Amino acid sequence: MQDHLSQAVEKMRAFYDITPDAPIYQKEFGYYVLDRWIEEGYLRPRSEVADYERYLQETFGYDEPATVALLGAGWTEGALYPAFEVKVLEDRGKYELVQDTSGRSVLCFKGRRSGFMPEYVDHPVKDFRTWEERVKWRLNPNTEGRMERQAGEIQAAIAGAEVGKFVVQRSVGGYMYLRSLMGPEDVLYKFYDEPELIHDCMKTWFELTDAVAAYHQRFVSIDELFLGEDICYKSGSLISPDMIKEFLFPYYQQLYTNIKRRNLDKSRKVHFQIDTDGNCLDVIDLYKSIGVDSMSPFEVASDCDVVAVGRQHPDLRISGGIDKRVLAEGKEAIDRHLDSILPAMRRRGGYIPTCDHGVPEEVSFENYMHYRKRLLEYAN
């Protein structure tokens, strides 16, 4: 296991260093298909496996985890503490309206609240009053017990760093956070109509995220700041470059500066990754201007071509870029797709191939295993 870990760490270091023609680190973005494969008998039920992540790693030939995540600052929504009570608000026959941990009203299938995208019916922040009464106090970094919840993650990060793993501070990005508070439509109006509210929300985001990172940095150095932003859709960015620069970047720049300044190991480079979703091509240079040097997941359906991006941005670390739809089309289509990407990206370096989102339900186990076999041929 130690040899496998050492190899994985070397591959991850080659990724960060953008080393040409180095072995490629192996992992996957995620899955929506596991239940189907379990039902068809290709995978063991979760109840029979103590560590399902390791089981998938061994089944599909992924590398040992070479990064260790520090959480506590949110990911797809803000790190509310205490969270809202989860409760049923309304019975709608086959569906139920549920209040989730972020205070949103979401429409779910009755008896099933995960594994699909619910309908978001309402959000907790309407104005300054609802922001302060319902949410802001839940983002206080000094709330008793908040930081203590990170003890296990900190110990895992210390242990991981001792064997060469890269420590990643994850946080919800500013746009994703604002959208979770106000909803995807209302937040766009508030950028224009209530900029003071947006800035107060972002100031609160910064104070919490910076405090969480500072607490972690008392014990371990950080190798990467990774923001879950989801700021792009099929045709481009969901807000304008001017809005990004006004409402997001001042807080990002200060956070990134503080993390670099506080690192216990002053010689360690701190990378900066953004998970954009969608078509990010028009904002790559914009994010690079504040130090972002890694992006994901480069969705092919949104016209993202990682080979072209790799040529245009030789200093950018790239993850994703494998068209999840192709995996359902058959072996020949998979071969053509990988042959169009992997030779060029292996020569370039700085690339981790994964599906550009979770492996969809229509992908057969046979097709996925063929994909993994071909990817391993390129990777080693």
N, C-alpha and C positions, 0 to 999 in steps of 0.2 A: 504493500500500500504506500509506503514511504517513497519508493521509486516512482510509482505512478503520480504521487503528489508532486514530487520534484519535477517530473516531466511537465505536469500541468502548469506549475508555477513558471517554468521556463517558457512555455508557450504563451502564457499571459504576459510575461515580461516582453516577449518578442512583439506581441500585439501593441502594447503601450509604446514600445520603441520603434514601431513601424519597420520591423526588420524584413527586408526583402527575402522571399523564398524560404521563410522559416515554417516549420510545422504549424498547423492552424489549430487553435483551441476549439474544442468541440462542446457545444451545449445546445439547448433548445429554448425558444422564447416561451412556449407553454402549449397547452392542449385544450381542445374542446371535445376530443374524440375518445378519451380514455374509457369512459363508461361503455361505449360501443365495443371497443376491443376487449374489455373485460367480459361483457355479455357474450361475445363470440368465442371466448375461450383462449384468446391469444395472450392475455395477461392475467396474472393471478388477482383475485379480489383484494381490495385494500385491507380487509380484515385479516388476511392471512400473512401480511408482510409488515414487519415492525417498522422498517424504514423504506417507505415507498419511493422516495427520491433516489436513494441508492439503488434500489431495485431497477428503476427506469434507467439510471446511469449505466448499470451493468448490461441491461437488456439491449440498449441502443448504442453502446460504445462511446458514451460521453466521457470527457475528462473529469478527473477529481475536481471538486470546487476549488478554484484558485483565488476567489475573492470571499470576503466575509462582510456582511452588511451590518451597518449600524442604523437603527431605525429611530423611532421616537419623534419624528418631525413630519409624519404623514407620508402618503404616497399618491393615492387617487383622491384624497380629500384631506382637510386639515386634521391635525392631531388633537382632537377635542378631548379634554380631560377635566371633568367627567364627560363621557359621551352622552348623547341623548338616549333615552329609554327606547328600546325596540318594542313596538306595540302595534296591534291591528287597529287601524282607524275606522275601517269600513269594510263590510262583507259585500262583495259584488258577484256572488254566485261562484263561477269558476275562478274568479280572481279575488284578491284582497288588497286593499290599500293599506300600506304599512309605513309607519314612521321608522326610518333607519337611524343608525348611530350618529349620522351627521345632521339629523333633524329634517331630512327631506321626506316628502310623501311619495312613495314609489308603488306602482301597480305591479303586483307579482301574481304568478300562478298560485292558487291556493295550495299550501303544503310544499311549495318549492320556491326558494328565495335566492338560489345561486345557479350558476351554469348557463345563464342567459342574460341579455340586456333588458332590465325592467323599463317600464315607462316612468319617467320622472315627472310627477304631476305638480309638485310644489317644492319650494326651497325656503329656508328659514329666514334669510335676510331680505327685507323689503326696503329698509331705510335705516337711518342712524339709530332710531329707537329699537328696532328689532335686532340690529347688529349688537348693540350694547346689552340689551336685556337677555337675548337668547344665546348669543354665541361668543362675544369677545372675551368674557370672563372665563370661558372654557379653554382659552388659548394662553392663559397666564403661565409663564414658565416657572413661577414660584409656587404654584399650587402644591401643597403637601402631598408627597407620594409620587409625583410625576416622574422625577428623575430617577428615583429608586427603582422604578420598573425596568430600567435599562441595565441592571446589574448583570443579568445573564448574557446579554448581548456584548457588554463590555468585556467580560471574561472570555467569551468566544473570540472576540476581536484580538485581545492580547495573545491568546493561545495561537490564533491563526497567524498573526504577525510574526511570532517567534519561529514559525516554520516557513516563512516567506510569502504567505498569502497577502493579497492586497486588500486594504481596509477601505470600504466604500461607505461614505455618509449619504444615505438616501433622504430625500425630502420631497414632498409635494411641491411642484412648481407653482409660480404665482398665478398664471392663468388658470390652471386646473383647480387650484384652491378657490379662486374667486368664482369660477363657474359652479363649483360644488356649493358655494354659499348662496348664490343668487339665481342660478340657472343659466343655460347657454344663451337664451335670448335677452333676458333682463339685464345681464351683466354688460351686454354690448351698449344698451341705452345708458347705463350708469357711467360708463367711461366718459360719455358726453355730458350727461345731465347732473351727475353727482361725483365729480372727480375727487372731492374731499373725502367722501366715503371710501372710494377705492384706495386712496392713499392711506387712510386710517387702517383699513384691512391689511394693506401690504406692510405698513409699519409694524402691525401686530404679528404678521407672518414672519418678518425679519427678526423681531425680538425673540420669538419662540425658537425659530430654527437656529439662530446664532447661539442662543443659550444651550440648546440641546447639543450642538456641535462642540461648544466650549466645554461642556461637562464631559463629553466623551474624550476630548483632547487632554484632559487632565491625566488620562490613563494610557492613551495610545495615539500614535500619529495617523493621520488620514491620508490616503493615497488618491482618493477621488471624491469629488462632490457630484452627485447624480440627482438631477431634478426630473421628476415625472411631470412633464409639461402639457403634452397632448394639445399643442397650440395650432396644429395644422389639420386641414381636411383635404379632400380629394384634389382641390385646385390651388391650394396655397395656405397662407397663414390666415387664421380666424380674426386677427386684429392687425391693424396697420403697423408698419415699422415705427412710425412716430409714436403710436401708443405703446409699443413694446419698449421703446427707449424712455418714454416718460413714466410709465407705471410699473415696469418690471426691472429694468436694468439698474437703476440706482441701488435697489435693494440687493440684487444679485451681486453687483460689483463689491458692495461693502461686505457681504457675507463671504465671498470668495477671498477678498483681501484679509479678513479676520482669520479665516481658517488657515491660510498660508502663514500668517504671522504667528499664530499660536502653536503650530506643529512642534512637537517635542524634538523631532528630527528635522533640523533646519535645512539639511541637504536634500530632503525628499521632495520631489516634484509632486505637486497636487494637480491631478487632472480634473477636468470639468466636463461632464457629460449631460446632454439634454435628450430626453425621450420626447420626440415631437409628434409622432403619428403623422399620417397624411403626406402631402407634398411639401417638403421643407426646403426645396431647392432655392427659393428666393430669399430665405432667411439664414442660410448657412454663413455667409460672410458677416451678416449682422451679429449673429451669436459668437462667431469667432472673434469679433472685435472686442468682446469682454473676456476673452480667455477660454471660451468653450473649444475643446479640442477633440471631442468624441460625440457622435450622434447616432441615434437609432430610432425606429427600425427600418426606415427606407422602404415604404410600402410600394410594391410594383404596380398595383392597381391605381396608385396615385402618381404614376409616371416617374417613379424614382428608379434610376439605373445606377447601381453602385459602381459599375465599371467606369461609367462616365464621371460620376462624382469623384471617384478615386483619382482619375486623371486631372480633374479640375482643381482638386484640393489634396495635394500629396501629403499635407501635414495633418489631415483629419483622420481620426480613428473611426472606423465604420463597423456597425453591427446590424445584422438583419439582411434584407435584400433578396431573400429567397421567396419566390411567389408561391404562397400557400395553395393557391388554386391549381397550380400545375401538378402538385402531388396527387391530386385526384384524377388526373388525366391518363396516367399510365407510364410505364417504364421508359418508352421512347421519348415522351415529352419531358420526363424528368432528366434523362440523359442530355437532351438538347439544351435544356435550361442550365444545368450545372456546367456543361461544357462551354457555355457562353459567358460564364461568370468566374469560375474557380481558377482557370489558368492565369488570367490577367490579375486577379486579386491575390493569388499566391505570390506571383512575381513582385507585386507591389508591396505586400505586407500590410499590417495594421488593419486586418479584417477578420471578423468572427461571423461566419455564416449561420444564420438562423432563419426560420420562417419569419415573414414580416408581420406576423401575429400568431396567435395560437393555432395549432394544427386543427383544421376544421373537421367536423363530423363525417363528411363525405369521403375522407381519405381512408383507403383500405390499409390494413396492417401490412399486406404484401407490398403495396406501393411504398409505404413509409420505410420498411426494411430495405427495399431497393435503394431508396434515397439515402439512407444511412450508410449502406455499403459503398455507394459511389462517392459520398462525401468523405468517407474515411480513406478511400483511395487517393483522393486529392490532398488530404490533410496531413498525412504522415510522411 
